[in-house]
Amino acid sequence: MKKLLLILSSLALSINLAHAQDSDYGVDVNTNGLKIGESTIEVSIRSKNIPVSNAHLKLTVIHPDNNFKVYKINKPINIDQYVFRVNTVQQGKYKYVLKFNRMGGVNHFRKGNWQI
């Protein structure tokens, strides 16, 4: 019984630590000025106000007709700025899910949307 209690408490602690790490990251996703056709989405990531330049990013864009497209980037253009070239084919509300991690570490997620 003590072993079970120890395992459950350590599991709860590790879940809390993983959640706390996610709040340490500031993510800015710039979807301003998007139009039908090829556009760019700029993403910048900071860890405790320090630019992150070693992240692996995966952006899933969900179109208004519920089709989706996945884009991946491993290198920033500048110190902390990652740029995705996305293709939008129709007007409506687009949704995105941004997944990123640093060197295979904990996965972090951000969600949002934009209107064309």
C-alpha positions in Angstrom: 0.0 0.0 0.0 2.9 2.4 0.8 4.4 1.7 -2.6 1.1 2.4 -4.4 0.8 5.7 -2.4 4.4 6.6 -3.3 3.8 5.9 -7.0 0.6 7.9 -7.1 2.1 10.9 -5.3 5.1 11.0 -7.5 2.9 10.8 -10.6 0.8 13.7 -9.4 4.0 15.7 -8.7 5.4 15.1 -12.1 2.1 16.1 -13.8 2.1 19.4 -11.8 5.8 20.1 -12.8 5.0 19.5 -16.5 2.1 21.9 -16.3 4.3 24.5 -14.5 6.9 24.3 -17.2 4.3 25.2 -19.8 3.5 28.5 -18.1 7.2 29.5 -18.4 6.9 30.0 -22.1 5.6 33.1 -23.9 4.4 32.4 -27.4 3.3 35.1 -29.9 1.5 33.9 -33.0 1.1 36.7 -35.6 -1.9 36.0 -37.9 -2.5 39.6 -38.9 -2.8 40.4 -42.6 -3.5 36.9 -43.8 -5.4 36.6 -47.1 -6.5 33.9 -49.5 -3.5 32.3 -51.2 0.0 32.0 -49.7 0.6 33.9 -46.5 3.0 33.9 -43.6 2.4 33.2 -39.9 5.2 34.4 -37.6 5.8 32.7 -34.3 8.1 33.9 -31.6 8.9 31.9 -28.4 10.5 33.1 -25.2 11.4 31.2 -22.1 11.3 33.5 -19.1 12.0 36.5 -21.5 14.9 34.7 -23.2 14.5 34.0 -26.9 14.1 30.3 -27.8 16.1 29.3 -30.9 16.2 25.5 -30.6 12.6 24.5 -30.7 10.9 22.1 -33.0 7.5 23.5 -34.1 4.5 21.8 -35.7 1.6 24.0 -36.9 -1.7 22.3 -37.8 -4.0 24.6 -39.7 -7.7 23.5 -39.8 -9.6 25.0 -42.7 -13.3 26.1 -42.6 -14.3 22.9 -44.3 -12.5 20.9 -41.5 -9.6 19.8 -43.8 -6.2 20.4 -42.2 -2.6 20.9 -43.2 0.5 20.3 -41.1 3.6 22.5 -41.3 6.9 21.8 -39.5 9.9 24.1 -38.8 13.1 23.3 -36.9 15.1 26.5 -37.4 14.2 30.2 -36.7 14.6 32.9 -39.3 16.0 35.3 -36.6 16.9 34.6 -33.0 13.4 33.6 -31.9 11.2 34.1 -35.0 9.9 31.2 -36.8 7.9 31.7 -40.1 5.4 29.4 -41.6 4.2 29.8 -45.2 0.6 28.7 -45.2 -1.8 28.3 -48.1 -5.4 29.4 -47.4 -7.9 28.5 -50.1 -11.3 29.9 -49.0 -12.8 32.5 -46.8 -14.0 31.7 -43.3 -12.7 30.9 -39.8 -9.4 29.1 -39.7 -8.2 27.4 -36.5 -4.6 26.4 -35.6 -2.8 24.2 -33.1 0.8 25.0 -32.4 2.9 22.2 -30.9 6.5 22.8 -29.9 9.3 21.3 -27.8 12.9 22.0 -27.1 15.3 19.2 -28.0 12.7 16.5 -27.6 11.5 17.7 -24.2 8.0 18.3 -23.0 5.5 19.2 -25.7 3.7 22.5 -25.3 0.5 23.5 -27.1 -1.1 26.8 -28.1 -4.5 27.1 -29.9 -6.1 30.0 -31.7 -8.0 31.1 -34.8 -8.3 33.8 -37.4 -10.9 35.0 -39.9 -10.4 35.7 -43.6 
